[in-house]
Amino acid sequence: METAPQSESAKTANNTISASDTDNLTLPPTHETVEAHSTALAILAVIALIFVLDWAQIFVISLLLGILFAYTLNPLVAWLEFIKIPRVIGASMVMLAVVSMVLLSTYALRGQMQTIVDQLPKAASKLSSAAIHWRHGQLGNMQKVQIAANEIEKATNQVAATSAPNKRATTYVVVEPPAFKLNTLLWTGSTGVLAFIGQAIMVAFLTYFLLLSGDTFKRKLVRLAGPTLTRKKITVHILDDINNSIQNYMFMLLITNALVGVLTWAAFTWLGLENAGAWAVAASLLHIIPYFGPAITAGVTGMAAFIQFDSISSALQVAGASLLIATIIGTLVTTWMTGRFAKMNTAAVFISLLFWTWLWGIWGMLLSIPIIVIVRVVSQHIEQLHPVAELLGD
């Protein structure tokens, strides 16, 4: 059966409808557009997170320190609970032992620390005198050029004044900086010490309460992960890996820092450096900071040796011994232990150290490695974050 041909008016109407439909048609967003929007939102979220971390750094740092200490001390509390000691009593015993050990160590080294503090004015005067002597004794080419430039400027000014005697003299306004006030410095230092003590007490209480809670937060996080069994398993694996990684890292710090402290004390005692015990404790604590900690220790102990012996060779011996011990421990012990529980990319670790130091200062140096370990563990178990795990891995 043949259909009748359409009339000219019907064709015109169809063409009009098709044109209007085409004009009102909205194309769906392309894949590239959606990807660009997602990238922009991710960048904005990262920037907002950085601002929040900077704004709430005291709270976040205290929270991270409490979590790290709780992870570190939890095996002791779990062992006491295993031998039928209630968790409340076990957590109280562990915290009391740790606080007592810190206070006793501080009390035992108070004499050497006080001696170091008492020698600070003398050390500052001696270093200042040495710097002035070196500056006057070593007149370099740049200083000669500067003196010549000053003489030329004086001569030019004299010629200009002679050629224009009626010219009004130029008036210069010199703004002097505020004078140094010892009371202001002492008040600022006292405020910083009080703030540090308050933060330490807050971290101690947070650690104690986390030890008391046990696996309560772990069970709550598993419930919040979702109704599916797969999500709960992923959450359990993430928490277990974070637990093992942090405990292994803190155990490694305990072993390496103890070795650094003992070897530094032996080396400084053999070299005849005064207050070797206090300097060994400082070296052990500063060794927590990757890369920069041993350098700071070498610089400070080298200056102390120069002040005591008034000899550059003795200062270089003390600083060299400190760097040698830190290098041996870092190369042999730390590398071997780190490779057993977390193969981290060295460049990523150093970039993380720079970022957290920029954001939080000294606390960022201390917390950069645990943070990057946690980020790597989490990204290994979440498919969308696998590129992050690949970047952080060795």
BALOBA-1460 file (C-alpha; in Angstrom, 3 decimals):
// residues 394
<rec num="1" residu="m" x="0.000" y="0.000" z="0.000"/>
<rec num="2" residu="e" x="1.498" y="3.305" z="-1.034"/>
<rec num="3" residu="t" x="1.330" y="6.379" z="1.164"/>
<rec num="4" residu="a" x="0.291" y="9.691" z="-0.189"/>
<rec num="5" residu="p" x="3.065" y="12.261" z="-0.527"/>
<rec num="6" residu="q" x="3.129" y="14.977" z="2.116"/>
<rec num="7" residu="s" x="1.960" y="18.413" z="1.193"/>
<rec num="8" residu="e" x="4.233" y="21.447" z="1.187"/>
<rec num="9" residu="s" x="2.531" y="22.864" z="4.336"/>
<rec num="10" residu="a" x="3.105" y="19.605" z="6.259"/>
<rec num="11" residu="k" x="6.796" y="19.563" z="5.310"/>
<rec num="12" residu="t" x="7.132" y="23.191" z="6.415"/>
<rec num="13" residu="a" x="5.475" y="22.403" z="9.764"/>
<rec num="14" residu="n" x="7.755" y="19.413" z="10.341"/>
<rec num="15" residu="n" x="10.817" y="21.480" z="9.539"/>
<rec num="16" residu="t" x="9.656" y="24.206" z="11.941"/>
<rec num="17" residu="i" x="9.105" y="21.706" z="14.782"/>
<rec num="18" residu="s" x="12.487" y="20.105" z="14.179"/>
<rec num="19" residu="a" x="14.268" y="23.464" z="14.245"/>
<rec num="20" residu="s" x="12.543" y="24.558" z="17.459"/>
<rec num="21" residu="d" x="13.319" y="21.216" z="19.132"/>
<rec num="22" residu="t" x="16.957" y="21.559" z="18.131"/>
<rec num="23" residu="d" x="17.152" y="25.052" z="19.592"/>
<rec num="24" residu="n" x="15.657" y="23.944" z="22.951"/>
<rec num="25" residu="l" x="17.751" y="20.793" z="23.134"/>
<rec num="26" residu="t" x="20.240" y="20.705" z="26.098"/>
<rec num="27" residu="l" x="23.216" y="18.422" z="25.621"/>
<rec num="28" residu="p" x="24.324" y="16.283" z="28.595"/>
<rec num="29" residu="p" x="27.661" y="17.227" z="30.188"/>
<rec num="30" residu="t" x="30.636" y="15.494" z="28.681"/>
<rec num="31" residu="h" x="33.010" y="13.262" z="30.594"/>
<rec num="32" residu="e" x="35.749" y="15.910" z="30.419"/>
<rec num="33" residu="t" x="33.434" y="18.521" z="31.992"/>
<rec num="34" residu="v" x="32.469" y="16.247" z="34.883"/>
<rec num="35" residu="e" x="36.131" y="15.365" z="35.449"/>
<rec num="36" residu="a" x="37.140" y="19.048" z="35.493"/>
<rec num="37" residu="h" x="34.391" y="19.857" z="38.020"/>
<rec num="38" residu="s" x="35.486" y="16.959" z="40.242"/>
<rec num="39" residu="t" x="39.126" y="18.085" z="40.098"/>
<rec num="40" residu="a" x="38.166" y="21.658" z="40.972"/>
<rec num="41" residu="l" x="36.067" y="20.490" z="43.924"/>
<rec num="42" residu="a" x="38.903" y="18.263" z="45.146"/>
<rec num="43" residu="i" x="41.385" y="21.170" z="44.988"/>
<rec num="44" residu="l" x="38.991" y="23.439" z="46.897"/>
<rec num="45" residu="a" x="38.442" y="20.720" z="49.513"/>
<rec num="46" residu="v" x="42.216" y="20.296" z="49.995"/>
<rec num="47" residu="i" x="42.710" y="24.068" z="50.384"/>
<rec num="48" residu="a" x="39.859" y="24.242" z="52.907"/>
<rec num="49" residu="l" x="41.345" y="21.311" z="54.829"/>
<rec num="50" residu="i" x="44.745" y="23.044" z="55.010"/>
<rec num="51" residu="f" x="43.129" y="26.208" z="56.402"/>
<rec num="52" residu="v" x="41.199" y="24.175" z="58.986"/>
<rec num="53" residu="l" x="44.343" y="22.309" z="60.069"/>
<rec num="54" residu="d" x="46.183" y="25.612" z="60.470"/>
<rec num="55" residu="w" x="43.317" y="27.259" z="62.354"/>
<rec num="56" residu="a" x="42.751" y="24.319" z="64.750"/>
<rec num="57" residu="q" x="46.371" y="23.179" z="65.014"/>
<rec num="58" residu="i" x="46.482" y="23.099" z="68.841"/>
<rec num="59" residu="f" x="43.457" y="20.811" z="69.006"/>
<rec num="60" residu="v" x="44.545" y="18.592" z="66.097"/>
<rec num="61" residu="i" x="48.130" y="18.260" z="67.362"/>
<rec num="62" residu="s" x="46.957" y="17.337" z="70.860"/>
<rec num="63" residu="l" x="44.514" y="14.803" z="69.407"/>
<rec num="64" residu="l" x="47.192" y="13.190" z="67.207"/>
<rec num="65" residu="l" x="49.685" y="13.017" z="70.072"/>
<rec num="66" residu="g" x="47.091" y="11.411" z="72.336"/>
<rec num="67" residu="i" x="46.222" y="8.830" z="69.671"/>
<rec num="68" residu="l" x="49.903" y="8.012" z="69.031"/>
<rec num="69" residu="f" x="50.679" y="7.589" z="72.729"/>
<rec num="70" residu="a" x="47.538" y="5.497" z="73.216"/>
<rec num="71" residu="y" x="48.517" y="3.205" z="70.329"/>
<rec num="72" residu="t" x="52.013" y="2.919" z="71.782"/>
<rec num="73" residu="l" x="50.929" y="2.071" z="75.335"/>
<rec num="74" residu="n" x="47.918" y="-0.064" z="74.450"/>
<rec num="75" residu="p" x="49.914" y="-3.357" z="74.161"/>
<rec num="76" residu="l" x="51.025" y="-2.976" z="77.797"/>
<rec num="77" residu="v" x="47.459" y="-2.363" z="78.952"/>
<rec num="78" residu="a" x="46.224" y="-5.295" z="76.844"/>
<rec num="79" residu="w" x="48.869" y="-7.558" z="78.389"/>
<rec num="80" residu="l" x="47.829" y="-6.506" z="81.904"/>
<rec num="81" residu="e" x="44.231" y="-7.171" z="80.955"/>
<rec num="82" residu="f" x="45.253" y="-10.597" z="79.646"/>
<rec num="83" residu="i" x="46.681" y="-11.533" z="83.059"/>
<rec num="84" residu="k" x="43.320" y="-10.686" z="84.680"/>
<rec num="85" residu="i" x="44.048" y="-7.096" z="85.736"/>
<rec num="86" residu="p" x="41.041" y="-4.820" z="85.030"/>
<rec num="87" residu="r" x="41.567" y="-2.317" z="82.259"/>
<rec num="88" residu="v" x="40.971" y="0.675" z="84.518"/>
<rec num="89" residu="i" x="43.697" y="-0.439" z="86.916"/>
<rec num="90" residu="g" x="46.036" y="-1.457" z="84.082"/>
<rec num="91" residu="a" x="45.662" y="1.882" z="82.253"/>
<rec num="92" residu="s" x="46.206" y="3.773" z="85.516"/>
<rec num="93" residu="m" x="49.330" y="1.736" z="86.287"/>
<rec num="94" residu="v" x="50.808" y="2.301" z="82.818"/>
<rec num="95" residu="m" x="50.134" y="6.043" z="82.809"/>
<rec num="96" residu="l" x="51.488" y="6.422" z="86.335"/>
<rec num="97" residu="a" x="54.654" y="4.531" z="85.367"/>
<rec num="98" residu="v" x="55.223" y="6.655" z="82.245"/>
<rec num="99" residu="v" x="54.645" y="9.983" z="84.020"/>
<rec num="100" residu="s" x="56.854" y="8.914" z="86.925"/>
<rec num="101" residu="m" x="59.649" y="7.872" z="84.557"/>
<rec num="102" residu="v" x="59.533" y="11.232" z="82.760"/>
<rec num="103" residu="l" x="59.553" y="13.184" z="86.027"/>
<rec num="104" residu="l" x="62.380" y="11.087" z="87.516"/>
<rec num="105" residu="s" x="64.492" y="11.478" z="84.383"/>
<rec num="106" residu="t" x="63.964" y="15.233" z="84.446"/>
<rec num="107" residu="y" x="64.822" y="15.371" z="88.144"/>
<rec num="108" residu="a" x="67.968" y="13.286" z="87.650"/>
<rec num="109" residu="l" x="69.231" y="15.561" z="84.876"/>
<rec num="110" residu="r" x="68.138" y="18.829" z="86.486"/>
<rec num="111" residu="g" x="71.700" y="19.659" z="87.604"/>
<rec num="112" residu="q" x="73.199" y="19.298" z="84.128"/>
<rec num="113" residu="m" x="70.316" y="21.183" z="82.532"/>
<rec num="114" residu="q" x="70.676" y="24.003" z="85.053"/>
<rec num="115" residu="t" x="74.405" y="24.170" z="84.314"/>
<rec num="116" residu="i" x="73.703" y="24.494" z="80.597"/>
<rec num="117" residu="v" x="71.154" y="27.260" z="81.246"/>
<rec num="118" residu="d" x="73.585" y="29.111" z="83.554"/>
<rec num="119" residu="q" x="76.281" y="28.982" z="80.883"/>
<rec num="120" residu="l" x="74.074" y="30.553" z="78.187"/>
<rec num="121" residu="p" x="75.067" y="34.219" z="78.917"/>
<rec num="122" residu="k" x="78.755" y="33.296" z="78.959"/>
<rec num="123" residu="a" x="78.340" y="31.257" z="75.769"/>
<rec num="124" residu="a" x="76.552" y="34.110" z="74.006"/>
<rec num="125" residu="s" x="79.293" y="36.583" z="75.037"/>
<rec num="126" residu="k" x="82.043" y="34.246" z="73.881"/>
<rec num="127" residu="l" x="80.411" y="33.580" z="70.524"/>
<rec num="128" residu="s" x="79.831" y="37.296" z="70.008"/>
<rec num="129" residu="s" x="83.476" y="38.082" z="70.771"/>
<rec num="130" residu="a" x="84.643" y="35.340" z="68.409"/>
<rec num="131" residu="a" x="82.391" y="36.639" z="65.633"/>
<rec num="132" residu="i" x="83.646" y="40.226" z="66.083"/>
<rec num="133" residu="h" x="87.273" y="39.060" z="66.121"/>
<rec num="134" residu="w" x="86.765" y="37.002" z="62.982"/>
<rec num="135" residu="r" x="85.012" y="39.897" z="61.266"/>
<rec num="136" residu="h" x="87.802" y="42.356" z="62.004"/>
<rec num="137" residu="g" x="90.530" y="39.857" z="61.262"/>
<rec num="138" residu="q" x="89.077" y="38.692" z="57.941"/>
<rec num="139" residu="l" x="88.642" y="41.815" z="55.833"/>
<rec num="140" residu="g" x="87.454" y="40.435" z="52.515"/>
<rec num="141" residu="n" x="87.239" y="41.921" z="49.054"/>
<rec num="142" residu="m" x="83.559" y="42.763" z="49.415"/>
<rec num="143" residu="q" x="84.250" y="44.821" z="52.533"/>
<rec num="144" residu="k" x="87.049" y="46.670" z="50.724"/>
<rec num="145" residu="v" x="84.685" y="47.409" z="47.834"/>
<rec num="146" residu="q" x="82.064" y="48.650" z="50.299"/>
<rec num="147" residu="i" x="84.587" y="50.982" z="51.998"/>
<rec num="148" residu="a" x="85.656" y="52.339" z="48.620"/>
<rec num="149" residu="a" x="82.021" y="52.920" z="47.639"/>
<rec num="150" residu="n" x="81.413" y="54.830" z="50.877"/>
<rec num="151" residu="e" x="84.438" y="57.038" z="50.236"/>
<rec num="152" residu="i" x="83.262" y="57.776" z="46.685"/>
<rec num="153" residu="e" x="79.792" y="58.647" z="48.006"/>
<rec num="154" residu="k" x="81.291" y="61.065" z="50.575"/>
<rec num="155" residu="a" x="83.381" y="62.751" z="47.915"/>
<rec num="156" residu="t" x="80.366" y="63.093" z="45.618"/>
<rec num="157" residu="n" x="78.290" y="64.636" z="48.390"/>
<rec num="158" residu="q" x="81.072" y="67.142" z="49.173"/>
<rec num="159" residu="v" x="81.303" y="68.197" z="45.502"/>
<rec num="160" residu="a" x="77.520" y="68.583" z="45.300"/>
<rec num="161" residu="a" x="77.460" y="70.700" z="48.480"/>
<rec num="162" residu="t" x="80.238" y="72.944" z="47.136"/>
<rec num="163" residu="s" x="78.585" y="73.489" z="43.758"/>
<rec num="164" residu="a" x="75.184" y="74.315" z="45.271"/>
<rec num="165" residu="p" x="75.778" y="76.265" z="48.490"/>
<rec num="166" residu="n" x="72.289" y="77.785" z="48.645"/>
<rec num="167" residu="k" x="70.504" y="74.480" z="48.371"/>
<rec num="168" residu="r" x="68.443" y="73.570" z="51.430"/>
<rec num="169" residu="a" x="69.828" y="70.632" z="53.333"/>
<rec num="170" residu="t" x="67.821" y="67.419" z="53.170"/>
<rec num="171" residu="t" x="66.249" y="66.249" z="56.416"/>
<rec num="172" residu="y" x="66.198" y="62.516" z="57.084"/>
<rec num="173" residu="v" x="63.838" y="60.822" z="59.514"/>
<rec num="174" residu="v" x="65.298" y="57.785" z="61.232"/>
<rec num="175" residu="v" x="62.867" y="55.363" z="62.848"/>
<rec num="176" residu="e" x="64.582" y="53.504" z="65.637"/>
<rec num="177" residu="p" x="63.398" y="49.981" z="66.463"/>
<rec num="178" residu="p" x="61.941" y="49.437" z="69.931"/>
<rec num="179" residu="a" x="64.536" y="48.818" z="72.589"/>
<rec num="180" residu="f" x="65.106" y="45.306" z="73.839"/>
<rec num="181" residu="k" x="63.268" y="44.620" z="77.086"/>
<rec num="182" residu="l" x="64.252" y="41.618" z="79.150"/>
<rec num="183" residu="n" x="60.926" y="41.597" z="80.996"/>
<rec num="184" residu="t" x="59.027" y="41.193" z="77.728"/>
<rec num="185" residu="l" x="61.244" y="38.278" z="76.696"/>
<rec num="186" residu="l" x="60.864" y="36.567" z="80.077"/>
<rec num="187" residu="w" x="57.094" y="37.045" z="80.050"/>
<rec num="188" residu="t" x="56.841" y="35.608" z="76.517"/>
<rec num="189" residu="g" x="58.996" y="32.627" z="77.489"/>
<rec num="190" residu="s" x="56.992" y="32.001" z="80.662"/>
<rec num="191" residu="t" x="53.741" y="32.108" z="78.713"/>
<rec num="192" residu="g" x="55.126" y="29.591" z="76.217"/>
<rec num="193" residu="v" x="56.268" y="27.248" z="79.012"/>
<rec num="194" residu="l" x="52.862" y="27.426" z="80.725"/>
<rec num="195" residu="a" x="51.101" y="26.738" z="77.421"/>
<rec num="196" residu="f" x="53.372" y="23.748" z="76.797"/>
<rec num="197" residu="i" x="52.690" y="22.344" z="80.287"/>
<rec num="198" residu="g" x="48.938" y="22.782" z="79.789"/>
<rec num="199" residu="q" x="49.061" y="21.022" z="76.424"/>
<rec num="200" residu="a" x="51.136" y="18.192" z="77.920"/>
<rec num="201" residu="i" x="48.559" y="17.682" z="80.705"/>
<rec num="202" residu="m" x="45.744" y="17.671" z="78.139"/>
<rec num="203" residu="v" x="47.570" y="15.064" z="76.010"/>
<rec num="204" residu="a" x="48.194" y="12.902" z="79.105"/>
<rec num="205" residu="f" x="44.496" y="12.895" z="80.032"/>
<rec num="206" residu="l" x="43.470" y="12.191" z="76.434"/>
<rec num="207" residu="t" x="45.890" y="9.254" z="76.288"/>
<rec num="208" residu="y" x="44.522" y="7.898" z="79.551"/>
<rec num="209" residu="f" x="40.897" y="8.096" z="78.415"/>
<rec num="210" residu="l" x="41.728" y="6.464" z="75.077"/>
<rec num="211" residu="l" x="43.450" y="3.620" z="76.933"/>
<rec num="212" residu="l" x="40.368" y="3.209" z="79.118"/>
<rec num="213" residu="s" x="38.049" y="3.048" z="76.108"/>
<rec num="214" residu="g" x="39.896" y="0.084" z="74.561"/>
<rec num="215" residu="d" x="38.194" y="-1.077" z="71.351"/>
<rec num="216" residu="t" x="35.094" y="1.066" z="71.867"/>
<rec num="217" residu="f" x="35.911" y="3.573" z="69.111"/>
<rec num="218" residu="k" x="36.941" y="0.764" z="66.785"/>
<rec num="219" residu="r" x="33.564" y="-0.924" z="67.174"/>
<rec num="220" residu="k" x="31.755" y="2.382" z="66.668"/>
<rec num="221" residu="l" x="33.681" y="3.107" z="63.469"/>
<rec num="222" residu="v" x="32.850" y="-0.364" z="62.159"/>
<rec num="223" residu="r" x="29.140" y="0.288" z="62.810"/>
<rec num="224" residu="l" x="29.333" y="3.684" z="61.116"/>
<rec num="225" residu="a" x="31.057" y="2.200" z="58.043"/>
<rec num="226" residu="g" x="27.733" y="1.025" z="56.650"/>
<rec num="227" residu="p" x="25.338" y="-1.893" z="56.647"/>
<rec num="228" residu="t" x="27.245" y="-4.016" z="54.134"/>
<rec num="229" residu="l" x="29.732" y="-6.626" z="55.310"/>
<rec num="230" residu="t" x="32.302" y="-5.505" z="52.711"/>
<rec num="231" residu="r" x="32.543" y="-1.994" z="54.117"/>
<rec num="232" residu="k" x="32.846" y="-3.315" z="57.645"/>
<rec num="233" residu="k" x="35.687" y="-5.646" z="56.606"/>
<rec num="234" residu="i" x="37.513" y="-2.782" z="54.861"/>
<rec num="235" residu="t" x="37.143" y="-0.608" z="57.973"/>
<rec num="236" residu="v" x="38.476" y="-3.382" z="60.206"/>
<rec num="237" residu="h" x="41.475" y="-3.937" z="57.901"/>
<rec num="238" residu="i" x="42.243" y="-0.203" z="57.814"/>
<rec num="239" residu="l" x="42.104" y="0.128" z="61.609"/>
<rec num="240" residu="d" x="44.223" y="-2.990" z="62.133"/>
<rec num="241" residu="d" x="46.854" y="-1.824" z="59.640"/>
<rec num="242" residu="i" x="46.966" y="1.646" z="61.201"/>
<rec num="243" residu="n" x="47.327" y="0.041" z="64.622"/>
<rec num="244" residu="n" x="50.182" y="-2.223" z="63.509"/>
<rec num="245" residu="s" x="51.956" y="0.504" z="61.517"/>
<rec num="246" residu="i" x="51.876" y="3.055" z="64.343"/>
<rec num="247" residu="q" x="52.943" y="0.527" z="66.967"/>
<rec num="248" residu="n" x="55.826" y="-0.671" z="64.787"/>
<rec num="249" residu="y" x="56.877" y="2.902" z="64.057"/>
<rec num="250" residu="m" x="56.802" y="3.893" z="67.735"/>
<rec num="251" residu="f" x="58.729" y="0.735" z="68.650"/>
<rec num="252" residu="m" x="61.329" y="1.631" z="66.035"/>
<rec num="253" residu="l" x="61.602" y="5.158" z="67.488"/>
<rec num="254" residu="l" x="62.060" y="3.733" z="70.977"/>
<rec num="255" residu="i" x="64.884" y="1.409" z="69.887"/>
<rec num="256" residu="t" x="66.709" y="3.889" z="67.651"/>
<rec num="257" residu="n" x="66.446" y="6.824" z="70.060"/>
<rec num="258" residu="a" x="67.670" y="4.699" z="72.958"/>
<rec num="259" residu="l" x="70.680" y="3.603" z="70.873"/>
<rec num="260" residu="v" x="71.394" y="7.197" z="69.852"/>
<rec num="261" residu="g" x="71.203" y="8.349" z="73.476"/>
<rec num="262" residu="v" x="73.505" y="5.632" z="74.817"/>
<rec num="263" residu="l" x="76.109" y="5.947" z="72.043"/>
<rec num="264" residu="t" x="76.061" y="9.762" z="72.215"/>
<rec num="265" residu="w" x="76.573" y="9.692" z="75.976"/>
<rec num="266" residu="a" x="79.510" y="7.300" z="75.595"/>
<rec num="267" residu="a" x="81.106" y="9.365" z="72.804"/>
<rec num="268" residu="f" x="80.691" y="12.713" z="74.577"/>
<rec num="269" residu="t" x="82.020" y="11.276" z="77.841"/>
<rec num="270" residu="w" x="85.064" y="9.911" z="76.019"/>
<rec num="271" residu="l" x="85.653" y="13.287" z="74.314"/>
<rec num="272" residu="g" x="85.393" y="15.078" z="77.670"/>
<rec num="273" residu="l" x="82.292" y="17.186" z="76.913"/>
<rec num="274" residu="e" x="80.617" y="18.518" z="80.025"/>
<rec num="275" residu="n" x="76.979" y="17.600" z="80.781"/>
<rec num="276" residu="a" x="77.193" y="14.593" z="78.477"/>
<rec num="277" residu="g" x="74.028" y="13.055" z="79.943"/>
<rec num="278" residu="a" x="71.864" y="16.097" z="79.175"/>
<rec num="279" residu="w" x="73.294" y="16.404" z="75.658"/>
<rec num="280" residu="a" x="72.668" y="12.685" z="75.080"/>
<rec num="281" residu="v" x="69.002" y="13.071" z="76.103"/>
<rec num="282" residu="a" x="68.674" y="16.085" z="73.795"/>
<rec num="283" residu="a" x="70.242" y="14.100" z="70.935"/>
<rec num="284" residu="s" x="67.862" y="11.225" z="71.571"/>
<rec num="285" residu="l" x="64.801" y="13.499" z="71.512"/>
<rec num="286" residu="l" x="65.937" y="15.460" z="68.455"/>
<rec num="287" residu="h" x="66.591" y="12.228" z="66.569"/>
<rec num="288" residu="i" x="62.797" y="11.883" z="66.279"/>
<rec num="289" residu="i" x="62.887" y="14.710" z="63.714"/>
<rec num="290" residu="p" x="64.008" y="13.235" z="60.367"/>
<rec num="291" residu="y" x="66.989" y="14.847" z="58.636"/>
<rec num="292" residu="f" x="66.944" y="18.098" z="60.629"/>
<rec num="293" residu="g" x="67.179" y="16.619" z="64.147"/>
<rec num="294" residu="p" x="70.732" y="15.213" z="63.839"/>
<rec num="295" residu="a" x="71.888" y="18.426" z="62.125"/>
<rec num="296" residu="i" x="70.539" y="20.557" z="64.995"/>
<rec num="297" residu="t" x="72.198" y="18.254" z="67.530"/>
<rec num="298" residu="a" x="75.546" y="18.459" z="65.748"/>
<rec num="299" residu="g" x="75.391" y="22.245" z="65.536"/>
<rec num="300" residu="v" x="74.418" y="22.808" z="69.173"/>
<rec num="301" residu="t" x="76.889" y="20.308" z="70.636"/>
<rec num="302" residu="g" x="79.641" y="21.636" z="68.379"/>
<rec num="303" residu="m" x="79.074" y="25.152" z="69.732"/>
<rec num="304" residu="a" x="79.062" y="23.802" z="73.301"/>
<rec num="305" residu="a" x="82.390" y="22.056" z="72.662"/>
<rec num="306" residu="f" x="83.888" y="25.230" z="71.153"/>
<rec num="307" residu="i" x="82.819" y="27.254" z="74.191"/>
<rec num="308" residu="q" x="84.236" y="24.657" z="76.588"/>
<rec num="309" residu="f" x="87.540" y="23.836" z="74.851"/>
<rec num="310" residu="d" x="87.996" y="27.081" z="72.861"/>
<rec num="311" residu="s" x="89.161" y="24.921" z="69.963"/>
<rec num="312" residu="i" x="87.648" y="24.473" z="66.531"/>
<rec num="313" residu="s" x="89.112" y="20.958" z="66.216"/>
<rec num="314" residu="s" x="87.378" y="19.842" z="69.423"/>
<rec num="315" residu="a" x="84.107" y="21.333" z="68.225"/>
<rec num="316" residu="l" x="84.427" y="19.488" z="64.926"/>
<rec num="317" residu="q" x="85.172" y="16.233" z="66.764"/>
<rec num="318" residu="v" x="82.036" y="16.517" z="68.915"/>
<rec num="319" residu="a" x="79.805" y="17.538" z="66.007"/>
<rec num="320" residu="g" x="81.303" y="14.830" z="63.794"/>
<rec num="321" residu="a" x="80.764" y="12.160" z="66.452"/>
<rec num="322" residu="s" x="77.116" y="13.203" z="66.782"/>
<rec num="323" residu="l" x="76.544" y="13.089" z="63.020"/>
<rec num="324" residu="l" x="78.388" y="9.763" z="62.710"/>
<rec num="325" residu="i" x="76.222" y="8.115" z="65.372"/>
<rec num="326" residu="a" x="72.996" y="9.458" z="63.829"/>
<rec num="327" residu="t" x="74.106" y="8.330" z="60.356"/>
<rec num="328" residu="i" x="75.011" y="4.810" z="61.487"/>
<rec num="329" residu="i" x="71.759" y="4.357" z="63.418"/>
<rec num="330" residu="g" x="69.698" y="5.869" z="60.603"/>
<rec num="331" residu="t" x="71.382" y="3.873" z="57.854"/>
<rec num="332" residu="l" x="71.538" y="0.480" z="59.524"/>
<rec num="333" residu="v" x="68.848" y="0.202" z="62.210"/>
<rec num="334" residu="t" x="66.167" y="2.653" z="61.029"/>
<rec num="335" residu="t" x="66.318" y="1.607" z="57.372"/>
<rec num="336" residu="w" x="66.154" y="-2.076" z="58.257"/>
<rec num="337" residu="m" x="63.258" y="-1.692" z="60.698"/>
<rec num="338" residu="t" x="61.321" y="0.668" z="58.420"/>
<rec num="339" residu="g" x="61.640" y="-1.730" z="55.519"/>
<rec num="340" residu="r" x="60.050" y="-4.473" z="57.580"/>
<rec num="341" residu="f" x="56.750" y="-2.708" z="58.253"/>
<rec num="342" residu="a" x="56.370" y="0.138" z="55.710"/>
<rec num="343" residu="k" x="58.246" y="0.673" z="52.489"/>
<rec num="344" residu="m" x="57.972" y="4.438" z="52.116"/>
<rec num="345" residu="n" x="59.156" y="6.591" z="49.249"/>
<rec num="346" residu="t" x="62.050" y="8.748" z="50.494"/>
<rec num="347" residu="a" x="61.079" y="11.736" z="48.361"/>
<rec num="348" residu="a" x="57.464" y="11.542" z="49.576"/>
<rec num="349" residu="v" x="58.645" y="11.369" z="53.194"/>
<rec num="350" residu="f" x="60.848" y="14.441" z="52.735"/>
<rec num="351" residu="i" x="58.069" y="16.401" z="50.982"/>
<rec num="352" residu="s" x="55.679" y="15.468" z="53.792"/>
<rec num="353" residu="l" x="58.255" y="16.643" z="56.321"/>
<rec num="354" residu="l" x="58.578" y="20.007" z="54.565"/>
<rec num="355" residu="f" x="54.804" y="20.454" z="54.285"/>
<rec num="356" residu="w" x="53.964" y="19.649" z="57.914"/>
<rec num="357" residu="t" x="56.921" y="21.713" z="59.152"/>
<rec num="358" residu="w" x="55.613" y="24.664" z="57.144"/>
<rec num="359" residu="l" x="52.128" y="24.140" z="58.541"/>
<rec num="360" residu="w" x="52.824" y="23.309" z="62.214"/>
<rec num="361" residu="g" x="56.498" y="24.050" z="62.850"/>
<rec num="362" residu="i" x="58.315" y="21.751" z="65.268"/>
<rec num="363" residu="w" x="55.180" y="19.680" z="65.902"/>
<rec num="364" residu="g" x="54.875" y="19.110" z="62.164"/>
<rec num="365" residu="m" x="58.413" y="17.708" z="62.144"/>
<rec num="366" residu="l" x="57.491" y="15.247" z="64.884"/>
<rec num="367" residu="l" x="54.160" y="14.142" z="63.416"/>
<rec num="368" residu="s" x="54.944" y="14.104" z="59.688"/>
<rec num="369" residu="i" x="55.993" y="10.435" z="59.509"/>
<rec num="370" residu="p" x="53.014" y="9.011" z="61.482"/>
<rec num="371" residu="i" x="50.627" y="11.114" z="59.380"/>
<rec num="372" residu="i" x="52.056" y="9.929" z="56.075"/>
<rec num="373" residu="v" x="52.012" y="6.314" z="57.315"/>
<rec num="374" residu="i" x="48.302" y="6.630" z="58.208"/>
<rec num="375" residu="v" x="47.522" y="8.243" z="54.833"/>
<rec num="376" residu="r" x="49.305" y="5.435" z="52.994"/>
<rec num="377" residu="v" x="47.497" y="2.711" z="54.958"/>
<rec num="378" residu="v" x="44.090" y="4.276" z="54.325"/>
<rec num="379" residu="s" x="44.776" y="4.856" z="50.619"/>
<rec num="380" residu="q" x="45.828" y="1.216" z="50.160"/>
<rec num="381" residu="h" x="42.345" y="-0.002" z="51.134"/>
<rec num="382" residu="i" x="40.231" y="2.565" z="49.243"/>
<rec num="383" residu="e" x="40.113" y="2.130" z="45.490"/>
<rec num="384" residu="q" x="39.732" y="5.832" z="44.706"/>
<rec num="385" residu="l" x="42.926" y="6.581" z="46.684"/>
<rec num="386" residu="h" x="45.154" y="3.906" z="45.135"/>
<rec num="387" residu="p" x="47.137" y="6.574" z="43.164"/>
<rec num="388" residu="v" x="48.043" y="8.217" z="46.491"/>
<rec num="389" residu="a" x="49.272" y="4.877" z="47.841"/>
<rec num="390" residu="e" x="51.333" y="4.376" z="44.692"/>
<rec num="391" residu="l" x="52.948" y="7.806" z="45.099"/>
<rec num="392" residu="l" x="53.793" y="7.218" z="48.760"/>
<rec num="393" residu="g" x="55.051" y="3.664" z="48.284"/>
<rec num="394" residu="d" x="58.628" y="2.688" z="47.586"/>
